[in-house]
Each structure stands twice: as C-alpha cells, then as structure tokens.
Amino acid sequence: MLTGARIRALAIAALGTGVFTLLGLPLPFLLGPLAACLVAALAGVRMQDTGRLGVSMRSILGVAVGASLTPDLLERLPAMALSVALVPLFVAMIGSVGYLFFRRYCRYDPATAYYCAMPGGFQDMVLFGQEAGGNIRTLSLVHATRVAIIVSVAPFLITGLWDTPLTNAPGDPATEIGLDQLALMVFAALAGWGIAARVGLFGAAILGPLIMSGLLSMTGILTTRPPAEAVIAAQFFIGLGIGAQYVGVTLAELRRDVLAGAQFMVVLALLTLIFAEGVALAGLAPSLEAFLAFAPGGQAEMVVLTLVAGADLAFVITHHLARIVLVILGAPLVAHLMRQHRKGDD
C-alpha cells in the first residue's frame, strides 16, 4: 500500500537518482536513492521503505543469477573449489575478530555481539539475533551500516583500482527479449519465491527465483537474463531500502551503533583485501572477481555490482552463496545455545 511515507521515500529516491545522473556519479539508480534517503532519514524526514514491493525486486536479481547458471558452470566448479574452500576460514576470521570487537570494545551482550559480527544476510541475522535475545535495533543499524558502506565504497574502488567503468549493460533491453523468455522469467520469480517462502528457505525472495531460474537455465529452457529495465528498477528499490533503514535513528544510536558498524567495516575491508589478493596471486581468479567474491555485502547488492562491472557473475555468486549458507546453518545452533545459556542464568 502506497502510504504518504512511502510516496515521500519514492520522491526522495527519484531526486537522488536525478542528482547522481546530472553529476555523472557511478550507479545513479542505486547510489542516488541510497544517498538521498540516507540523508533525509538522518535529517528526520518521515518516510518508509516500499515493503513487499521492494522485497519483490530482489527476485529479479535472483532470476539474473539463476540465468547465469549454465551447464558450463558444472565444468568450472572444480576450478573454483580452492577459492570456495577459503570461505569458511574467511567467515571464521570475521566472526572471531568481530565478536571480540563488539563484545569487548562496544560492550554489546553476547547475542548481539555475535550476530553483529556474522556476515550473513541482513534480515536473517536480525531475525536469528532477536531469537537469541539480541538487541534488534542495534543489529539492524550495524548490518545496515555494513551494507551501506560496501555498496557506497565498492563502486569507487572498482573504478579506481581496476579502472573498470560501471557502465556495463545489466541485460538486454526488454524489446529485444522474446515474450516466451519474459514469461519464463516471471514464472521463475513468482513460483520460485512462493515455493521457497512456503518451505521456509532463508532469503526466499532471491534464492527461490535463483533456484527456479537456475533449473530452467541448466536445462536450456531459459536462455537470457532479465531485461536491463528490470535490473535498473531493482537497483532503485534496493538503494531506497538501505537508506530508509536509518529512519528514526537517534544521536545516541549514531554514536554507538552506526559508528561501531563503520569501525567494524575497516576490519572487514582489510580481511576482504587480504583474501581477495591471496586468491588473485594464487591464480585462482582475476583480482576484480576475487574482490567481488569476498566483499561481505548483501546478495542483491553484490549481484548489481557484478552485473554493471561486467564481472563473472557465476564465480562471484558461488562464493557468496557459500558464505551465506555457512553463516545461516550455524545461526540457529548458536541461537539455541544462547537461549539455553540465558535459561541457565535465570
């Protein structure tokens, strides 16, 4: 439902897109809405993200990833095995350093510290953290800051360090894609999301369509990615959604939680560059793909960056899926142990 707060958010996001376009800044449909909504939120403007409409946009990116899963990927998996095998070590290092940082330096309770440190999906970490007894507001702000900084800084790193213009078309125009292919993509998005949500799959809006479109692509039925217009729309709503997370933030939360999230990003950046450089030096992947594969951003955001950079989407997403699955599988166990610990203290 388009409430006044949501219409206001859409207008602010559109203004941000226009400003970024006029200034020639990278990714105007992603960073423009993000920056404008972030500034407006911190200025106290009352607005709200677009709810289910915004979430549904992630299904477009799920289909984009699934459509890149071709039979050729199966032949490439052994070559990716060594770099994917580094993902558990990467997650363990982030989790260990992050937990100590949030527990000892920020003085968060154990549940909040653990789930703030884990580089999993935004919504999933907040949900599991809440079930474990963590502070939901703190978790939301820390993870929103992680994603916002990665999405904001990564484009400038890509253009600066790799001299890669972020102007690659994220897909063919809709007019150049057959109606049968468009229909298949709509089916994959809706059916995949619906089935994934029914079985309780984490990240259902993106992973369900990814799996469904991947099956269609692997069998040769789906042969193209979503049109450029759809991916651009997804960028717009994702940027808006990230910026709107800061609505209602107080000065105390800025000093404590947002600053903590920004400081932790320095640690994440160092670990990401170390692992990415190691993978590149070992000849396991080009340095740009290695960076995108280990940058701990959200799935949707990293799909967008990979598409516009013209990087190997299958390689990048294989590593992100490994990271997310690893974190998610461990999250319920940790939440259970923390609940038991709290009961024992009562």
N, C-alpha and C positions, 0 to 999 in steps of 0.2 A: 504494500500500500504506500502510495507516494504522499507522505505527510509533509508538512511545512518544513520540518527539519531536514528531510531527505531532499526536497526540492532545493533548499538552500545549499546543501552539500553538492548537489549536481551543478548548480550555478557557479559555485566557488571553484569546483574542479574544472569546469569548462573555461573559466577565466584563467586558471593556472596553465591549462593547455595552450591557450592563445598567447600568453606571455612568453612561455618557453619556445613556442613556434616563432614568434617575432624576433626573439633574441638569438635564434639559431642554436639553442641548447639541445643536448642529446636527449633522446627518448621523451619528446614533449607530451605524448599521451600517457606516459607512466609517471615520469618525474614531475611534470607540471601539476597534475591533480594531487600528487603526494605532497609537494611543497606547499601548494595553496591551502589545502585542507589542514595541513600540519600548522601552518602559521595562523590560520583562522581559529583552529581549536585552541591553541595556546593563548590567543587573544580573547578567548571567552565566547566566541560565536557559538550559538546553539545549533547543532546540526547532528545528523545521524547517518551512518552508512546505509547502503541500499539493501541490507538484509539478504533475503534469499536470491534476489536478482544478482547481487554482487557475487554471492557464492556460486551461482549457476555459471558465471563467466569462467570459473575455473575449469568447468567441464570442457570448454573449448580447448584449453591448453592440454587437458588430458587426452583429447582426441588427437591433438597435434603430435604429442609424444607417441601415442599408440600407432599413428600412421607412419611413424619413422621406424617402427619395429618390423623390419623386413626379414625374409629368410637369410639374407646376408649377415644379419646380426648374430645368428647362431654360429656361423663360421668364425666370427670375430670374438666371441666370448672367451675362448682360451687365451687370446692375446690380452684381454682386459683383466684376466684373473689376478695377476700380480698386483696391479694397482687397486683393484677392488679389495684384495686381501689386506691392504693398508687401512681400509676404512674402520675396522674395529679398533685398531691402535689409535687412529685419529680421534674417534669418539671417546675412547678411554682417557686419552690425554686431556681432551677438552673437559670431560666430566670431572676428572680429578682436580685439575687446576681450578676449574670454575667453582666446584663445591667449596674448596678451601677459600677462594676469594669471597664468595657470597656468605659463607658461614663465619669466617674469622674476621674479615675486613668489614663487610657490610652488616654483620651481626643478624643475619636472617635466621629463622628457625630451620631445622634440618630439612623438612619437606620443601619449603620454599627455596632454600639454597640449592637442593639437588635438582629440582625441576627448572629453576632459572638457568642452571649450568648446562642441562641437556639440550643439544642442538637438534631437537625434533620438530615436528610440526607445531605451529603456533597454538592452534585450538586444542590439539591433543595434549600438549604439555600443560596448558592451563587446566584442562579437564582432569587429568591424572593428578596434577599437583593439588587441586581442590579436594579430590577424593582422599588424598594422603594427609590433608589437614593444612595445606599451604595457604598463603595469602594470595587470593585470586587477583586482587588489584595489582599487587607487586609483580606477580607472574605475567600479567597482561602487559604491563608497561615495560618490563625488561625485555620480553620477547618482541614486542612491537618496536622497541628501540633497536634490537639486533637486526630485524628485517629491514627497518627504515634506513639504517646506516649502510648495510650491504647494498641495498637497491640504489641508494644515492651515490655511494662512492665507487662501486664497481664499474659503472659506465665510464667514468673519468680515468680509472686505472686501465681499462681496456683500450681506450683511445690513446692514452698517454704512453703506456708501457709497450703495448703491442701495435700501436699505430693502426688500429683497426676501426674504421668508421662504422658507427652503429646505424647504418643505412640499408642493411640488407633487408630485402622484402621478406616479411614473415610468412608469406604464402602468395599464391596466385590470386589475381582479382576474382571475385565471385562470378563475374561474367564469363570467365574462361574455364570454369569448372562445370562439368555436366550435372544435370539435375539428379541423375541417379546417384552420383557420388555425394552430392549435398544431402540427399535424403538418407544415405547410409551414415553420414556423419551425425546427422540429427538423431537418428536411431541409436547410434553408439553412445551418444552423450546422454540421452534420456534413459534408455534401457540400462546402460552401464551404471549410471548414478543410482537409479531406482533399485537395482538388484544389490549393489554394494551397500546402500543405506539399509536395506531390509536385513542383510546378514550382519550388519554392524561393523563393516570394514572401516578402519580409520581413514580419514581423508577421502570419504566416499565420492565427493563431488569431482575430484580429479582422478583418483585411482580407478574408480569404476569405469568411467569413459575410456581411460587409458587401457585397461584390460580388454574391454569390449572391442575398441578400435584396433588394438594390437592383434587380436584374434582375426579380425576381418582383414587386416593388412598382411599378416603372415600367410593367410590362405589366398592372397592375391585378389580378394574381392574389393577391398578399399585400396585405392592407388594414389591418393593425393591427400595433402594436409588441408586443414580448414582454410577458407579464404582470408586474405590479408585483412579485410574489413573486420572480420570476426575477432582476429587476434588483437587488432588495434583496440576494439571495444573492450576486450578483456583487460588490456593494459590500463585503460581509463578507470575501470571499476576497481581494479586491484590497487592502483595508486590512491584513489579516493578512500578505499577501505583502510589502508595503512595510516593515512593522515588522520582519519576520523577516530582512530583508537585513542587519540590524545584529548578528546573532548572531556572537559571536567577535571583535567589534571590540576593539582594544586602546587603551590610553590614548594611545599614540603616534599611532595612526590617528585617534583623536578629535581630537587637537590639530592634526594635519596635514591629513588628507583631509576629514573631516567639517566641520571649521572652514572649510577652503578652499571647500567646496561651499556652506556657508551664506553666506560672504562674497560669493561669485560671485552668489548669489541676489539680493543688493542691486542689483547691476548689471542682472541680468535684470529685476527688478521695475521699475527706472527706465525701461529701454528699452520694456518692455511698456506701461507707463502712457503714455509719450510717443506710441507708435504708436497705442494704443487711443484716446487723446484726440484725436489728429490725425484718425483715421477718423471719430470721432463729430462733431467740429467741422466736418468736410467734408460731413457729412450722408450718409455712406456706410452708416452703421448706427447703431442705438441704442448708447449707451455701454456697457451691460451686455454686449451681444452682441460689441461690439468688444473689450472686455476679455477675455472668454472665448475669442475667436478668436485672440488674440495671446499669451495666457498660455502659456508653453512647458512645459506639463505633459505627461504621457503621454496617449495617445489615450483609453484606457479611463477614466482619472480625469476627463478633461475631458468625456467623454460623460456620466458620472454627474452632475457639477456642472451641466451644461447641462440635463439632464432635470429635476433637482429644483428648478432655478431657473425652469423654465418658459420658457427662452430658445429662440431659433431654432436648433434642432439642425443643420439642413442648412447654415446660414450658418457656424456655428462649425466644424463638421467639415470643410467645404470648405477652410477656411484651414489647419486642422491637417494635413489630407492633403497640401496643397501644401507645407507646411513639411517634413513627414516625407519626402516623395518627393524633394524638393530635396536634403535632407541625405543621404539614403540613396544617391541616384545619384552623389553626389560622393565618398562614403566609400570605395568600392573603388578609385577612381582615386588618392586620397590615400594609401591603404594601400599600393598598388603603388609609388608614387613613394618612400614612406618605406622600403619594403623594398629598393628599388634603391639608395637613398642609403646604407643600412646595409651593403649588399654592397660599395659603392664605398669605404667606410671600412675594410673588413676587409683 
